Amino acid sequence: MLAQQLRELIESYIAGTVSVSDFSERFASLYFAVRQQSGEATAAGLCSAVVGPLAEYSRGHRAESSFRLELEKALYQHSV
């Protein structure tokens, strides 16, 4: 279930229906939930693939277009 919520959030951001600030806020909540549960391997993999690029974007070390590309890769690599 968490993996599907993460996928939907990432897809919404990529589609442009969620801003990067909204994505960041919603991702933080999902990230915390995933870290609190065991047995969520797909969700944990998605979180791991997103958290680094998100931190780099937030610190100004990555462009938003590069961040979006990393999210697209994460979806492909961690399909449900």
N, C-alpha and C positions, 0 to 999 in steps of 0.2 A: 504494500500500500504506500509506504513512504517513497519507494522507488518511483512509483507512478506519479506521485505528487511532485517529486523532483523533476521528472521528465516533463510534466505539464508546465511547470514553472520555467524550465529552460526553453522549451518550445515557445512559450508565450514571449519570453524575452527576445529570442531569435526572430520571431515574427513581428516584433515591435509593438506588441500590445501591453508590455510591461516595461517600465523605465528601469534603468540600471539601479537607481536608488531603491525602487520598490523590489526589484529582484534581490538586491543585497539584503534588505530587511526580511523578506520572506525566506530567503535561503538560510539566513542565520537561525531562524526558528526550526526549519527542517533539519539543518545540520545538527543542532542540539538534540532533537528527537532521535535522529539516527544514531548518534553517539551514546544515547541512553539505552538503546535496544541492541540485543545480540540477534544474530540470524538474519540480518538485513544486508547481506553481502553486496547485492546490486546497488542498493542505496548508498552503502558505505563507499563503494567504488566511485559512484557518481560524485559524492561529496569530496572525496580525495582528488578527483580530477578537476573540480571546480574551485576548491578553496585556495589553491596556490595562485592561479591566474586572477582570481577575484582580489586577493591581497595585493598582487602586483598592480592591477588596475587602480585599486583604491589609493595606493601610494604614489601613483603617477608614473610607474615604471613600465606600463603597458597601455597601448592605445585601446579604445573601446572596440575598434574593428578587430584587433588581435584577440581581445577577450571573447568577443562573439565567436570567432573562429575556434577558439579552444572549447567553447561550449558545444559547438557543432561536432567537434571531434569526440568529446565526452559522450554525447548521445550515441554516436556511431559505435564507439568502443564498449559501451555499457548498456547495450540493448536489453530490454526486459524480456 
